[in-house]
Amino acid sequence: MKINEQYAKLPGNYLFSEIARRVAAYSAEHPDVKPIRLGIGDVTRPLVPAVVEAMRKAVSEMGRLETFHGYGPEQGYEFLRNAIAEHDFRARGTDISPDEIFISDGAKSDCGNIGDLFSIENKIAVCDPVYPVYVDANAIDGRTGDYLQASGKWSDVIYLPLTAENDFVPELPASHADLIYLCSPNNPTGTALTRKQLSVWVEYANQHGAVILFDAAYEAYITEPEVPHSIYEIPGARECAIEFRSFSKTAGFTGTRCAFTVVPKTLIRQGQSLHAMWNRRHTTKFNGVSYITQRGAEAVYSQAGQKQIRADIAYYQNNARMIREGLKQAGFSVYGGVNSPYIWFHAPMDSWKFFDLLLQKAHVVTTPGAGFGSRGRNYMRVTAFGEANDIEEAVRRITVM
Amino acid sequence: MKINEQYAKLPGNYLFSEIARRVAAYSAEHPDVKPIRLGIGDVTRPLVPAVVEAMRKAVSEMGRLETFHGYGPEQGYEFLRNAIAEHDFRARGTDISPDEIFISDGAKSDCGNIGDLFSIENKIAVCDPVYPVYVDANAIDGRTGDYLQASGKWSDVIYLPLTAENDFVPELPASHADLIYLCSPNNPTGTALTRKQLSVWVEYANQHGAVILFDAAYEAYITEPEVPHSIYEIPGARECAIEFRSFSKTAGFTGTRCAFTVVPKTLIRQGQSLHAMWNRRHTTKFNGVSYITQRGAEAVYSQAGQKQIRADIAYYQNNARMIREGLKQAGFSVYGGVNSPYIWFHAPMDSWKFFDLLLQKAHVVTTPGAGFGSRGRNYMRVTAFGEANDIEEAVRRITVM
């Protein structure tokens, strides 16, 4: 009996556990202080009335014999897949059909499980800094080589630096990449790729037979017209890209759990349809999302639902503006926050040290950039999720620190 | 770029798709006939009032700023893990602590994803007949060798025959097995292992360093005192077994999605804790179950909830009794249905042929045993899920056929 030995290679402390540990230690010593948490990217506004009403109705349906729903289609109910195809794709001139959309319990699950489709021999490319789940999931699968303690990097991973110098736009890799993870609007930098910048990657993937795994979880925060909402706005993307979307940040579903992944039928590798493969994976190792949750997600697309979620997104966008402007006034170099709920700013020292300083002097919890990769070691991530008066107060405290 | 070539090896037609196809074809030709469906193991009774009330309350909480819940713990909320540990384990004298319980969206997901913990070099053993997901998930992972069209078996899988001759009790394998899938009460045979029979396997696993993957999804249907409700009732199981449980058949959650998996902290292989590994997997490739759903699952354990779900289970158990007795009177050799919602009976011909005959002559949809493996080719599975008058009518039609 042999275990999967990859687990033992994974570095110990998960970023957010370490943050929680430090905050708990500080709070234990200073019980009178109430830190403002701008660390974890979790929404704070409640579910909107249209969603609440739809879910309440669905709960009642589930409680009556005549309207009860047992197993649904593993891929998701048509009512939701149709609504997504119509509003998120066709309305933007993007040609994605309902049966290319797979409803799931979360983009994190899908980003992790998508590795099932690919040989472990593939070379992955990720940005540095990066959302840690992409790398950890590939490490579990055995696709990353060895973890190098000194650099905090994996031996077989191609890292694409995101720096102030390259405007946080990843450059094409020097060596061949098979699986390319791109996240735009980006977590953690809060910056976003324009159509032109993303086209470079679609062209590369099609030329090299690579597959782009495109994480668009923050799509709802885009404000600039040159930033695409979906990779399928780029010609050729249907032949090389899988897109991950989520209701978490769009409609406050972090605790309600609903997301979707698009695998176009025109995405073929080695003569096999990745759509057919994901369909097989989804029907074999998954059993669909709660009917109640799917009715809630459907309501996001109603006229009332759209109006209500846009108001919440505008609320967070205004928070982002306050943070951006406040930190700039305080003299920091600030990035992101225009097409994203994340603000990324330059730290005057090591990011874990600055984390401690901000906690101790300003009583504000941030996320140290080092947690996202070596290129983040002098940056901090701040999220715009939270109540406006807390955000205002946090910015004030940092400014006068 | 290389795909996972295992997918191409998977045999094409999934059992239930083929059944749906045949029923649709028959119905198209006979629009006046309304077949009674005893094929798919899906519950029909609605969610009980205690669950509906709890979920309605949780939906309201999610709609208010003060009581909104964002990301929960990936492993599940303590309120639910505590309720499970208390009612499903401690109350039966079984020593499982709340933090050995991982809440998930389904036993199918967990049974599929558990493979992530193990090397692909392990040899798996499954019963024949068997719930197809165990084998297909291992095939995707690359643990099953090649699919042999002629026999419908995989070259590297150890098959443990379940036959009338061995009372559907799997015998220890002749060659070494690393990962052993056991399902009791069993899908599809409807039979269950006694404490003594299960002890043989726990002893084998501990002697051979194997791991038992124990599927107890039908535990709520057990009526006989010698049948254990959990593998942890067997001494030594904490050192060799992972247990999968679900609210699907216990509380009608097939469309609501909640389950849990127990990985004891005392389960160690190659010096590594499988509990720690599963915790890492769960936090890396999963993001927890809906707060609303978890509140619904918690209500299953309330006094009212227990009384209500027991009434529904008794309803299905009475259906099982009707099927068992009716088929026996009709002259069939009938198994299962005493500790399970499934009845397994001997077919007088090939099971797909008998499926067609039952559909055409009795207008009853069953599941052909061949869909579960070669040893099922002369058996049929019937489920006790459904409305009592439909079940009664289906049995009558088969009897007079």
Interface residues (C-beta under 8 A of the other chain):
Chain A: M1 K2 I3 N4 E5 Y7 A8 L10 Y14 I40 D42 V43 T44 R45 P46 L47 V48 P49 V51 V52 M55 R56 V59 S60 M62 G63 R64 L65 T67 F68 H69 G70 Y71 G72 D105 G106 K108 S109 G112 N113 D116 L117 F118 S119 E121 N122 V133 D136 A137 I140 D141 D178 L179 H208 G209 A210 V211 G252 T254 G255 T256 R257 R269 Q270 Q272 L274 A276 M277 R280 R281 T283 T284 K285 F286 N287 G288 V289 S290 Y291 I292 T293
Chain B: M1 K2 I3 N4 E5 Y7 A8 L10 Y14 I40 D42 V43 T44 R45 P46 L47 V48 P49 V51 V52 M55 R56 V59 S60 M62 G63 R64 L65 T67 F68 H69 G70 Y71 G72 D105 G106 K108 S109 G112 N113 D116 L117 F118 S119 E121 N122 V133 D136 A137 I140 D178 L179 H208 G209 A210 V211 G252 T254 G255 T256 R257 R269 Q270 Q272 L274 A276 M277 R280 R281 T283 T284 K285 F286 N287 G288 V289 S290 Y291 I292 T293
